[in-house]
Amino acid sequence: MDVELEDYTPSEDEPFMSDRQKGYFRQKLLVWKEDIIRESRETLQNLQDENGHLPDVADRASTETERTLELRTRDRQRKLISKIDSALRRIDEDTYGYCEETGEPINLKRLDARPIATLSIEAQERHEKRERVYRDDS
């Protein structure tokens, strides 16, 4: 089922994770993944194009700093693609949109803003609070 992203917005007035909603989120995730892959290819091409020898030490240092940032960004993108793939699997398994901690539906606005979300806002806040406490104890 192909759902046009601009023609439809999931609503609380319809059954939660109906075929239409699942189609909407699948399409949103696939478009996001394709955008990340395209950007990654462009980044890789830019890194290869800039592979020339720079005689100036400052230019070389600047280029190395940019490469480090690009590689860090690519690593974050790789992790994000993994989360997108996981969300797509959850759609296939009919577990998408439900909080991993409570099993309750995740708010549609949250899913629309962050389609890889696995926790409801309340569960996410509890999780972050526990992380802060743990970090403060270190």
LINFENTA-V457104 format. One record per pair of residues at least 12 apart in sequence whose ideal C-beta (glycine too) atoms are under 10 Angstrom apart, sorted by the first residue. I is the first residue (numbers start at 1). J is the second residue. Records with the same first field share a line. If there is no record, write none. Layout:
I: J, J
This chain:
1: 19, 20, 22, 23, 24, 26, 27
2: 23, 26, 27
3: 19, 20, 21, 22, 23, 24, 25, 26, 27, 28
4: 23, 24, 27
5: 24, 25, 27, 28, 31
7: 24
8: 20, 21, 23, 24, 27
9: 21, 24, 108, 109, 112
10: 22, 24, 25, 28, 97, 108, 109, 111, 112
11: 108
12: 105, 107, 108, 109
14: 108
16: 97, 98, 105, 106, 108
17: 91, 94, 95, 96, 97, 98, 105, 106, 108, 111
21: 91, 96, 97, 108, 111
22: 90, 91, 92, 94, 96, 97
23: 91
24: 108, 111, 112, 115
25: 87, 88, 90, 91, 96, 97, 108, 111, 112, 115, 116
26: 87, 88, 91, 92, 96, 115
28: 84, 87, 111, 112, 115
29: 83, 84, 85, 86, 87, 88, 91, 96, 115, 116
30: 84, 88
32: 80, 81, 84, 87, 115, 116
33: 77, 80, 81, 83, 84, 85, 87, 88
34: 84
35: 77
36: 74, 76, 77, 78, 80, 81, 84
37: 77, 81
39: 73, 74, 77
40: 70, 73, 74, 77, 78, 81
43: 67, 70, 71, 73, 74, 77
44: 70, 74
46: 66, 67, 70
47: 63, 66, 67, 70, 71, 74
50: 63, 66, 67, 70
51: 63, 67
80: 116
82: 116
83: 114, 115, 116, 117, 118
84: 115, 116
85: 116
86: 116, 118
87: 111, 114, 115, 116, 117, 118
88: 115, 116
90: 116, 118
91: 115
95: 118
96: 111, 115, 116, 117, 118
97: 110, 111, 115, 117, 118
98: 118, 120
99: 117, 118, 119, 120, 121, 122, 123, 124
100: 117, 118, 119, 120, 123, 127
101: 118, 119, 120, 122, 123, 124, 126, 127
102: 119, 120, 122, 123, 126
103: 120
104: 120, 122, 123
105: 120
106: 118, 119, 120, 121, 123, 124
107: 120, 121, 122
109: 121
110: 124
